[in-house]
Amino acid sequence: MSRGVGPGAALGRAAVLGCFLGVAAGRAALRLAVARTGRSGEPAASILGRTVAELLQALGPTYVKLGQILSVRRDVLGEDFTKHLWPLQDDLPPIPFDEVPALFRRELHLELADVVAELDEVPLASASVSSVYSGRLEDGRSIALKVRRPGIARRVAADLEVLRAGASLLERLPPLRLVPMRAAVDDFGACVERQLDFRLEATSNRRLRAALRSHPEIVIPRVIEELSSESILTMELIPGVARPRGPLDRRARGALLAALRALYAMIFVEGFFHCDLHPGNLHLLADGRAALVDFGFMGEFGAADRVRFAEFFLALARNDGTRCARIAVDMASSRSPSLDYAAFEADVVSLVARSAGKSARDFEVAAFVLGLFETQRTHGVRSTTAFTMAILSLLVFEGLAKQVYPDLDFQREARPFVLRALTLDVEAGDGPGVDDRRQDLEDADAAAG
């Protein structure tokens, strides 16, 4: 996708970003000062969260995506902070409604009124990239109509230029020289840009519907192909959706558990997975099923990396930090020429040991991931994009689960899917490392009794 902005435009955007940050810092300081004088009972974390949410929304869709990821980490950032970020998921100001028929004419060469009998002008949801409207076609089918925000492609391109320039500068600072800031922004930018083309999302939708057809408890809306394009995605409407909030009843817990198992099937068996299962994209149905929507932010493993990630997960569950370290290095996209492997391994062994003995309630994906990333940064080991995105998908899902189902045992639920991944690899032949995987399966079966 063409970025379409030059150095002058990027510099201008950077200046605007600097102004926004300055205003936000001043606003936060003023609000905190008012709170300290006793004129406001609002906690400091709430003041900061509200200010950050306002800043991200003002800066635009690229920054809103960051806010969406942060919003599900109530366990890390606290309720007072994250409650202000929740509206960034799907409660932003909508697209002007007159853009909808104009898009139909421009991209589908159709008059909206000729194919859509009813369309509610108040959107079901409105997020950083699009607004989603409910309606009914002339043939009686109920639909969800997703429409891309006008001008967003150029806006995102400009935002990413600023972020890339900032990352390049940060990489020159001595404390951050080992942190691949520019590469991280490039990875993030590629993900955001993929979300802008709904044709790619439609392809991902079809692929996941086929991959999860053996999971009847998972619902994925069918795309109506003839009414979809680059900026328009028309899907069947799923009735009875509810965003998971607060403690869940037995049926809702079953639906959330089904969603986690589907995510594990995507990661370990299919190698193609949803990275963005925040409450705006995961809905619990009244009949106990879970509906997944919005397939713009996806990750994908090659066959070998899919199996290696399964091995990493199994080694973590077995408190085998030595093997986790070896896999992390084997899967790295780059390593420092001066890597002290013994020191790296010792740090990973310590990290895994701290995590492996915890109960389901106490084990936190977030704490382990942050520790792993910090260890990799310190030793100059950089993960592949696929490895990072798989971790991110679990991180986002855990942020939701910790709020509504704190006893959900992530490691136990992963086991059948990890073993399935290793079984598939063993059944495929006698390639390198297959004997180790056979031994993994035997050890795991013995441990299970």
C-alpha positions as CSV (number, residue, x, y, z in Angstrom):
1,M,0.0,0.0,0.0
2,S,1.4,3.3,-1.0
3,R,2.2,5.6,1.9
4,G,1.7,8.8,-0.2
5,V,3.4,11.2,2.2
6,G,6.8,12.9,1.8
7,P,9.3,14.1,4.4
8,G,7.7,17.5,4.7
9,A,4.3,16.0,5.4
10,A,5.8,13.6,7.9
11,L,7.6,16.5,9.7
12,G,4.3,18.4,9.8
13,R,2.5,15.4,11.3
14,A,5.4,15.0,13.8
15,A,4.9,18.7,14.9
16,V,1.2,18.1,15.3
17,L,1.9,15.0,17.3
18,G,4.2,16.9,19.6
19,C,1.6,19.6,20.1
20,F,-1.0,17.0,21.0
21,L,1.3,15.4,23.5
22,G,2.1,18.7,25.0
23,V,-1.5,19.6,25.4
24,A,-2.4,16.2,26.8
25,A,0.5,16.4,29.4
26,G,-0.7,19.9,30.4
27,R,-4.3,18.7,30.6
28,A,-3.4,15.7,32.8
29,A,-1.2,17.9,35.1
30,L,-4.0,20.4,35.5
31,R,-6.6,17.7,36.3
32,L,-4.2,16.0,38.8
33,A,-3.6,19.4,40.5
34,V,-7.3,20.0,40.8
35,A,-7.7,16.5,42.3
36,R,-5.0,17.1,44.8
37,T,-6.7,20.3,46.1
38,G,-9.7,18.2,46.9
39,R,-12.0,19.8,44.3
40,S,-12.3,16.5,42.5
41,G,-12.8,13.0,43.9
42,E,-11.5,11.4,40.7
43,P,-8.5,9.0,41.2
44,A,-5.2,9.9,39.5
45,A,-5.4,6.7,37.4
46,S,-8.8,7.7,36.1
47,I,-7.6,11.2,35.2
48,L,-4.6,9.7,33.3
49,G,-6.8,7.1,31.5
50,R,-9.4,9.8,30.5
51,T,-6.6,12.0,29.2
52,V,-4.9,9.2,27.2
53,A,-8.2,8.1,25.7
54,E,-8.9,11.7,24.6
55,L,-5.4,12.0,23.1
56,L,-5.6,8.7,21.2
57,Q,-9.0,9.5,19.8
58,A,-7.9,13.0,18.7
59,L,-4.8,11.5,17.0
60,G,-6.8,9.2,14.9
61,P,-7.3,5.5,13.9
62,T,-3.7,4.3,14.1
63,Y,-3.4,5.5,17.8
64,V,-6.9,4.3,18.6
65,K,-5.7,0.7,17.7
66,L,-3.1,1.0,20.4
67,G,-5.8,2.1,22.8
68,Q,-7.9,-0.9,22.0
69,I,-5.1,-3.3,22.9
70,L,-4.5,-1.4,26.1
71,S,-8.2,-1.4,27.1
72,V,-8.4,-5.1,27.8
73,R,-5.4,-5.0,30.3
74,R,-7.4,-4.0,33.3
75,D,-5.4,-6.5,35.3
76,V,-2.2,-4.6,34.5
77,L,-3.3,-1.0,34.1
78,G,-6.2,-1.0,36.6
79,E,-10.0,-0.4,36.2
80,D,-9.8,3.3,36.8
81,F,-7.4,3.7,33.8
82,T,-8.8,1.3,31.3
83,K,-12.5,2.1,31.7
84,H,-11.9,5.2,29.6
85,L,-10.3,3.2,26.9
86,W,-13.2,0.7,26.4
87,P,-15.2,3.1,24.2
88,L,-12.3,3.0,21.7
89,Q,-13.2,-0.5,20.8
90,D,-16.5,0.2,19.1
91,D,-18.1,3.4,20.4
92,L,-16.3,6.2,18.5
93,P,-18.2,8.9,16.5
94,P,-19.7,7.2,13.4
95,I,-19.0,7.8,9.7
96,P,-21.3,10.5,8.2
97,F,-24.3,8.3,7.0
98,D,-24.4,10.0,3.5
99,E,-21.0,8.3,2.9
100,V,-22.7,4.9,2.7
101,P,-24.7,5.3,-0.5
102,A,-21.8,7.2,-2.1
103,L,-19.5,4.3,-1.4
104,F,-22.1,1.8,-2.9
105,R,-22.2,3.9,-6.1
106,R,-18.4,4.3,-6.3
107,E,-17.2,0.8,-5.5
108,L,-20.2,-1.5,-6.2
109,H,-21.8,0.5,-9.0
110,L,-25.1,0.0,-7.2
111,E,-27.7,2.3,-5.7
112,L,-28.0,1.4,-2.0
113,A,-31.8,1.8,-2.1
114,D,-32.0,-0.8,-4.9
115,V,-30.6,-3.7,-2.7
116,V,-31.1,-2.6,0.9
117,A,-34.7,-2.3,2.1
118,E,-33.8,-1.0,5.6
119,L,-30.6,0.4,7.2
120,D,-30.4,1.8,10.7
121,E,-28.6,5.2,10.5
122,V,-27.4,4.6,14.1
123,P,-24.4,2.2,13.9
124,L,-24.2,-1.0,15.9
125,A,-20.5,-0.2,16.4
126,S,-18.1,2.4,15.3
127,A,-14.4,1.9,15.8
128,S,-11.1,3.2,14.4
129,V,-11.4,1.9,10.9
130,S,-15.1,1.6,10.2
131,S,-18.7,1.8,11.3
132,V,-21.0,-1.1,11.2
133,Y,-24.8,-0.7,10.5
134,S,-27.6,-3.2,10.8
135,G,-30.2,-3.6,8.0
136,R,-32.2,-5.8,5.8
137,L,-31.8,-6.6,2.1
138,E,-34.6,-6.6,-0.4
139,D,-34.6,-10.4,-0.3
140,G,-35.3,-10.4,3.5
141,R,-31.8,-11.3,4.8
142,S,-30.7,-9.4,7.9
143,I,-27.2,-7.9,7.4
144,A,-24.3,-6.1,9.2
145,L,-22.9,-3.5,6.8
146,K,-19.3,-2.5,7.6
147,V,-18.1,0.7,5.9
148,R,-14.6,2.1,5.9
149,R,-14.0,5.6,7.1
150,P,-13.3,8.0,4.2
151,G,-9.7,9.1,3.8
152,I,-8.4,6.7,6.4
153,A,-5.8,5.1,4.2
154,R,-3.9,8.4,3.7
155,R,-4.3,9.3,7.4
156,V,-2.9,5.9,8.5
157,A,0.0,6.3,6.1
158,A,0.9,9.7,7.5
159,D,0.6,8.4,11.1
160,L,2.9,5.5,10.4
161,E,5.5,7.8,8.8
162,V,5.6,9.8,12.0
163,L,5.9,6.6,14.2
164,R,8.6,5.3,12.0
165,A,10.6,8.5,12.2
166,G,10.2,8.5,16.0
167,A,11.2,4.9,16.3
168,S,14.3,5.5,14.2
169,L,15.3,8.3,16.6
170,L,14.6,6.3,19.7
171,E,16.8,3.4,18.4
172,R,19.8,5.8,18.5
173,L,19.4,6.4,22.2
174,P,22.0,4.3,24.2
175,P,19.4,2.6,26.5
176,L,17.3,1.6,23.5
177,R,19.9,0.5,21.0
178,L,19.0,-3.2,21.4
179,V,15.3,-2.6,21.0
180,P,14.1,-3.0,17.4
181,M,11.8,0.0,17.6
182,R,11.6,0.6,13.9
183,A,11.0,-3.0,13.1
184,A,8.2,-3.2,15.7
185,V,6.5,-0.1,14.1
186,D,6.8,-1.7,10.7
187,D,5.2,-4.9,12.0
188,F,2.4,-2.9,13.6
189,G,1.9,-0.8,10.5
190,A,1.6,-3.8,8.3
191,C,-1.1,-5.1,10.5
192,V,-3.0,-1.8,10.6
193,E,-2.7,-1.4,6.8
194,R,-4.1,-4.9,6.2
195,Q,-7.2,-3.9,8.2
196,L,-7.9,-1.2,5.6
197,D,-8.7,-3.5,2.7
198,F,-11.9,-5.4,3.4
199,R,-11.2,-7.8,0.6
200,L,-8.4,-9.3,2.7
201,E,-10.8,-9.5,5.6
202,A,-13.3,-11.3,3.5
203,T,-10.6,-13.8,2.5
204,S,-9.7,-14.3,6.2
205,N,-13.3,-14.8,7.1
206,R,-13.8,-17.6,4.5
207,R,-10.6,-19.2,5.6
208,L,-11.5,-19.3,9.3
209,R,-15.1,-20.5,8.6
210,A,-13.6,-23.5,6.8
211,A,-10.9,-24.1,9.5
212,L,-13.4,-23.9,12.4
213,R,-16.2,-25.9,10.8
214,S,-15.7,-28.6,13.4
215,H,-16.4,-26.1,16.2
216,P,-20.2,-25.7,16.1
217,E,-20.1,-23.6,19.3
218,I,-18.2,-20.9,17.2
219,V,-20.2,-18.6,14.9
220,I,-18.5,-16.6,12.1
221,P,-20.8,-14.4,10.0
222,R,-21.0,-15.3,6.3
223,V,-19.8,-12.7,3.8
224,I,-22.3,-11.6,1.2
225,E,-19.7,-11.5,-1.7
226,E,-21.7,-9.5,-4.2
227,L,-22.1,-6.6,-1.8
228,S,-18.5,-6.4,-0.6
229,S,-15.5,-4.5,-1.9
230,E,-12.3,-2.8,-0.7
231,S,-14.3,-0.4,1.6
232,I,-17.5,-2.2,2.1
233,L,-18.0,-5.6,3.8
234,T,-21.6,-7.0,4.0
235,M,-22.2,-9.9,6.2
236,E,-25.1,-11.8,7.7
237,L,-26.3,-10.3,11.0
238,I,-25.8,-12.4,14.0
239,P,-28.7,-11.9,16.5
240,G,-28.5,-11.9,20.2
241,V,-24.9,-10.7,20.6
242,A,-23.6,-9.5,24.0
243,R,-20.3,-8.1,24.9
244,P,-18.7,-10.0,27.8
245,R,-18.7,-7.7,30.9
246,G,-18.6,-8.6,34.6
247,P,-18.7,-12.1,36.1
248,L,-20.2,-14.6,33.6
249,D,-22.9,-17.2,34.3
250,R,-22.4,-20.9,33.4
251,R,-23.6,-20.6,29.8
252,A,-21.5,-17.5,29.1
253,R,-18.4,-19.1,30.7
254,G,-18.9,-22.1,28.3
255,A,-19.0,-19.7,25.4
256,L,-15.8,-17.9,26.5
257,L,-14.1,-21.3,27.0
258,A,-15.2,-22.3,23.5
259,A,-13.7,-19.1,22.1
260,L,-10.4,-19.8,23.9
261,R,-10.3,-23.4,22.4
262,A,-11.0,-22.0,19.0
263,L,-8.1,-19.6,19.4
264,Y,-5.8,-22.5,20.4
265,A,-7.0,-24.4,17.3
266,M,-6.2,-21.4,15.1
267,I,-2.7,-21.0,16.6
268,F,-1.5,-24.6,17.1
269,V,-3.4,-26.6,14.5
270,E,-4.3,-24.2,11.7
271,G,-1.4,-21.7,12.1
272,F,-3.8,-18.9,11.1
273,F,-5.2,-16.9,14.0
274,H,-7.2,-13.9,15.2
275,C,-5.0,-11.4,17.0
276,D,-7.7,-9.0,18.2
277,L,-10.3,-10.8,20.3
278,H,-11.2,-7.8,22.5
279,P,-14.9,-7.5,23.6
280,G,-15.7,-5.5,20.5
281,N,-14.8,-8.6,18.3
282,L,-15.9,-11.4,20.6
283,H,-19.6,-11.7,21.4
284,L,-21.3,-14.2,23.6
285,L,-24.7,-15.4,22.3
286,A,-27.7,-16.2,24.4
287,D,-27.6,-19.9,23.3
288,G,-24.1,-20.4,24.7
289,R,-22.1,-20.0,21.5
290,A,-19.4,-17.4,20.8
291,A,-19.4,-15.2,17.7
292,L,-16.1,-14.0,16.3
293,V,-16.1,-10.9,14.1
294,D,-13.6,-8.5,12.4
295,F,-10.8,-10.5,10.7
296,G,-8.6,-7.6,9.7
297,F,-5.9,-8.3,12.3
298,M,-4.6,-11.8,11.7
299,G,-1.4,-13.7,12.2
300,E,0.0,-16.7,10.4
301,F,2.7,-19.3,11.1
302,G,4.7,-21.3,8.6
303,A,4.4,-25.1,9.4
304,A,7.8,-25.3,11.1
305,D,7.2,-22.2,13.3
306,R,3.7,-23.4,14.2
307,V,5.2,-26.7,15.6
308,R,8.1,-24.8,17.4
309,F,5.6,-22.5,19.1
310,A,3.7,-25.6,20.3
311,E,6.9,-26.9,21.6
312,F,7.6,-23.7,23.4
313,F,4.2,-23.7,25.0
314,L,4.6,-27.4,26.1
315,A,8.1,-26.6,27.5
316,L,6.6,-23.7,29.5
317,A,3.9,-25.9,31.0
318,R,6.6,-28.5,32.0
319,N,8.9,-25.9,33.6
320,D,11.6,-26.6,31.0
321,G,13.2,-23.2,30.7
322,T,16.3,-24.6,29.0
323,R,14.2,-25.8,26.1
324,C,12.2,-22.5,26.0
325,A,15.4,-20.6,25.7
326,R,16.6,-22.8,22.8
327,I,13.3,-22.5,20.9
328,A,13.2,-18.7,21.5
329,V,16.7,-18.4,19.9
330,D,15.9,-20.8,17.1
331,M,12.7,-18.8,16.2
332,A,14.4,-15.4,16.4
333,S,14.4,-13.3,13.3
334,S,17.7,-11.8,14.5
335,R,20.3,-12.2,17.3
336,S,23.0,-9.9,18.6
337,P,26.5,-11.0,17.3
338,S,27.6,-10.7,21.0
339,L,24.8,-12.9,22.4
340,D,25.9,-14.6,25.6
341,Y,23.7,-17.7,25.2
342,A,24.5,-19.1,28.6
343,A,23.3,-15.8,30.3
344,F,20.2,-15.7,28.1
345,E,19.3,-19.3,28.9
346,A,19.8,-18.6,32.7
347,D,17.4,-15.7,32.5
348,V,14.8,-17.7,30.6
349,V,15.1,-20.6,33.0
350,S,14.5,-18.2,35.9
351,L,11.5,-16.6,34.2
352,V,9.9,-19.9,33.3
353,A,10.5,-21.3,36.9
354,R,8.6,-18.2,38.3
355,S,5.7,-18.8,36.1
356,A,5.4,-22.6,35.9
357,G,4.5,-23.2,39.6
358,K,1.6,-20.8,39.7
359,S,-2.1,-21.7,39.9
360,A,-4.5,-20.9,37.1
361,R,-5.8,-17.9,38.9
362,D,-2.3,-16.6,39.6
363,F,-0.6,-17.4,36.3
364,E,-0.6,-14.3,34.0
365,V,0.2,-14.4,30.4
366,A,0.9,-10.6,30.5
367,A,3.6,-10.9,33.3
368,F,5.3,-13.8,31.5
369,V,5.3,-12.1,28.1
370,L,6.6,-8.8,29.5
371,G,9.4,-10.8,31.2
372,L,10.2,-12.7,28.0
373,F,10.3,-9.6,25.9
374,E,12.5,-7.8,28.4
375,T,14.9,-10.8,28.5
376,Q,15.0,-10.9,24.7
377,R,15.6,-7.1,24.5
378,T,18.4,-7.3,27.1
379,H,20.2,-10.0,25.2
380,G,19.6,-8.8,21.7
381,V,17.2,-11.6,20.6
382,R,14.3,-10.5,18.4
383,S,11.2,-12.7,17.8
384,T,9.6,-13.2,14.4
385,T,6.5,-11.3,13.6
386,A,4.4,-14.5,13.8
387,F,5.8,-15.4,17.2
388,T,5.0,-11.9,18.6
389,M,1.5,-11.8,17.1
390,A,0.7,-15.3,18.5
391,I,1.8,-14.0,22.0
392,L,-0.2,-10.8,21.4
393,S,-3.4,-12.8,20.5
394,L,-3.1,-14.6,23.9
395,L,-2.3,-11.4,25.7
396,V,-5.5,-9.7,24.4
397,F,-7.7,-12.7,25.1
398,E,-6.3,-13.0,28.6
399,G,-7.0,-9.3,29.3
400,L,-10.6,-10.1,28.6
401,A,-10.7,-13.4,30.5
402,K,-9.1,-12.1,33.6
403,Q,-12.0,-9.6,34.0
404,V,-14.9,-12.0,33.5
405,Y,-13.5,-15.6,34.1
406,P,-10.5,-15.3,36.4
407,D,-10.2,-19.1,37.0
408,L,-9.9,-20.0,33.4
409,D,-6.8,-22.2,33.1
410,F,-5.0,-21.2,30.0
411,Q,-2.3,-23.8,30.2
412,R,-4.6,-26.8,30.8
413,E,-6.9,-25.8,28.0
414,A,-3.9,-25.4,25.6
415,R,-2.7,-29.0,26.2
416,P,-4.9,-30.9,23.7
417,F,-4.2,-28.4,20.9
418,V,-0.4,-28.4,21.6
419,L,-0.4,-32.2,21.5
420,R,-2.4,-32.2,18.4
421,A,0.1,-29.9,16.7
422,L,3.0,-32.2,17.7
423,T,1.0,-35.3,16.6
424,L,0.4,-33.8,13.2
425,D,4.1,-33.1,12.9
426,V,5.1,-36.7,13.9
427,E,2.5,-38.2,11.6
428,A,3.9,-36.1,8.7
429,G,7.2,-38.0,8.6
430,D,10.7,-38.3,10.0
431,G,12.1,-34.8,9.5
432,P,14.6,-33.1,11.8
433,G,13.6,-33.2,15.5
434,V,10.7,-35.6,15.0
435,D,12.1,-38.0,17.5
436,D,12.1,-35.3,20.2
437,R,8.5,-34.6,19.4
438,R,7.6,-38.3,19.7
439,Q,9.3,-38.2,23.1
440,D,7.2,-35.1,24.0
441,L,4.0,-36.9,23.2
442,E,5.1,-40.0,25.3
443,D,6.1,-37.8,28.2
444,A,2.9,-35.8,28.1
445,D,0.8,-39.0,27.9
446,A,2.6,-40.4,30.8
447,A,2.1,-37.2,32.9
448,A,-1.6,-37.3,32.1
449,G,-1.8,-40.8,33.5
